[in-house]
Amino acid sequence: MVGIGALGWLQAAEVEDPLGEQTGGATTVPATGRNAFSFPLATLDDAERTRFAIGNSFFRRNWVETPASTTARDGLGPHFIARSCGGCHVQDGRGAPPDLRRRLGAEHEPPVALLMRLSVPGVGEHGGVVPDPVYGDQIDNAAIQGVQPEARVRMRTRPIAGRFADGTRYTLQQPIYTLADLAYGPLAPGAMLSPRIAPHLAGIGLLDAIPQAEIERNAADQAAAPGPIKGQVNRVWDAFAGEMRVGRFGWKANVATLAHQSAGAFLGDIGITSTHFPSEACTPAQQDCRAAPSGGTPEIDDETLSHVVFYQATLAPAERRNARDPQVLRGQALFAQAQCATCHRPSYVTGASPFPALTSPKTAGQRIHPYTDLLLHDMGERLADGRPDFAASGRQWKTPPLWGIGLIREVNGHQRLLHDGRADGVLEAILWHGGEAEDARQQVLKMSRAEREALVKFVESL
């Protein structure tokens, strides 16, 4: 097969569990249905399961405005997108863009699981983005009483027609986002917007246990190999470590650790301050925001935040389905032949982790199958957002893990993929690929209907 053997790691991945049925090694759970992304790692002991349950409570339940009868969950806003982590990651799953939410009966609701990143040209502190001076680094479309929501997000689509080599036609829908009702005046000149959908979370802690050396090795192997695929590491500022680290979370690998990701989301998406993000996200122009009452300093204490981080880190990846089905095996061969496995690296052995639950004798050194290289790739102009983020350019995106992708429909009632949910299913996601992945897309365009169906069935088995 084209691609197999080109990189040494693929041969190593087949030493144990060659079909990758145990996606997370011993941590894997045989889960399907609505709760498929919400089970704890199979290896957790009783004390860890108790902590998992505590974290789950603070992840799912709504935060409320200050003042309130509860002091454990107050401090919402002043600006926010959702009232809880679970408001975006419903059932620990994947969000949907506004057009789909309207069709599902949420016509008058603002987008919850989609946020609009915002920045202006230039290089900010530690090499990161420069926030808009009036609206900050994201648009929040909700607010507490007495505070104006920053803006409303509007979306329309533009059809893009194409056809496969066998004559079969397809139509993609390109989303076009605009902002309305800007509460504090216009955006700064040159302001850049980038929509981001909340991803599903199962297995996210195991990604934190992939050795940094393996991520860097992916980049080195791709640089040395012939062909257009040349992934890059993103190096980003981590507020908890107080240093630059290799990014592995976020759609542009713009976050290094789960702790930073969680605390940053608490502040940006819910308006909850923490030790490392102690100030409300209110700019000088937002006087109503600055005058709003606080829920404490900080609004979420270190212990509670650590429970929420632990909860996410110990969400279990689900076992593969139908891995031995002949059509799935045919799709697996086509996946490698099209060189999809170069970026969507199938397998790793876990290493050090900030979570003891992932380094115990039961969990250390697990062979996992996330199907990602955690690198940035130029995905072409059609997917470009034009917005740099640390080392990521406006055309680059991190390779998303594929494990669990076939369960999104069961958990969330849709299968909207890519960074903004524009792709309706696996095949559309492939058709949006360009840039470094253009050759792979061209191979898929030449496949017969039966081959395309086999390819999709394989990816949906992961």
Phi, psi and omega in degrees: 000142175295130176102326181283131182091343178294329177239130188300333184297331184292324176294319179296326183295342184263005179292317180236141176047063187299334179274352178066032181293322177271084189303326180244029183061225182291345181279350188294145174240144177276080190245138170219175175085190188302328184258019189299333182264005192248011181270148175285159174310138183297342185267359183292142175271182186298317181295320179292325177292326175295316178295322175302316181294321178295314178298321178301318180300312181285338177287321189266326187280149184288142167275153185237164180289155174265138001279156182212164179288338177257140176256354182275338185228025179258164181116009179308138176077205011296319173261150178199169173252315181228163179266355179203163174299319180291348176293328176267314181265071183296127184055033182061022186253207192254142178282174180228151179288166186301325183296323179287321179300323178296319180292334179272010174099011181253044189302322187261006180271142173290157178298129182256311185273008177237126176243155180251105173294149187216135174199170176241161182301145179129176180244125183267195181302136179062016179089009181273195183283162174256117181293155170298135185296338181258322187250356177079211186258005172199158178266125175254123187261015176221161182202160177285173179301136178086000179235140180278134167302145185294320182189170170252140179264126176246148182221136168227169182233154176237124182287142174234114185266150176201180177211151175280168181299333180277005177097349180295129181269154173216160176226122174264155179244110179276120179283143176233118185255141172223164177248140178233160175055047177296117191285335188239027179098184185288161172292160178293152176304135179079009181301140183244130179251143176216116179285142180222124177270143176293125180277166173283155195250346185303129179088003187295328178293329178291330174296327178291342182262003173288125183301138178304323181300329179288323177295315178294327177294322176304313181296318181294317180296320180291323178297325183277339183277152175290163177105175188276348187279112183221080182290154181233147174280139170261129178250125192226163179279130176249118184293331182282320178278337183069034181201168175284137179221168177288125178284142178216354179242162183085158186292342175242025182051041186265010177224139186266327187226156177296326180297313178295317180302315184290313180295322177295321178290322176303316181288307187288322188263332183242341181081033182251119181280159179213178184304316183272348175228073193277349186250138176300148182277061179247123179276165180303331181284346185260073186295324178295323177295316183292334181272354184290150180291152179261151176270013180126171181231098358273175182276336169237125183282165185300320182295315180296317177300319180296326176295319180294319178296317178300317180304311180295320183294337185248019170286129190274140170287146182274149176299146176295152175250139172059034185296335182261004178297134182303322179293322177295317179295323175296318178297325178296320178294319179293325177301315178289320182298322179280002179065025174297328184288350177293314176274316179272067181302126187292318200222150174215164166248127185291154179234224181296152180211147174288356183248111180305332179297343179254004180232012178288168177304333180282337189240346183293144174066038179279138171276118183244161186228072184274340181062062174202153171256355180060024179253163174273139177225142172289114185257013174093169186290328184292332178263356185293140172255353178072011188243109177292157178209105192054235183279349181288134176274177179288355177248359185258144175222151175286143174294115181284145173298147180259348183297140180084356187297329180283355180258355183300320181298320179292322184280315190243358175077016178203176173219056179274123189240177186075178192295336181238012177074017184289333184272127178264081179105172187297314185296318177298322179300319178295319183293339176280345182297145175204199179059235180299335183263010183297320179298320178296317178300319180297323177295321179292322178299332180274351182288151173287168179301318181297321179292319179298318180296322178293319179299313180295318182296325176296310182300321181286350175277348188284000000 
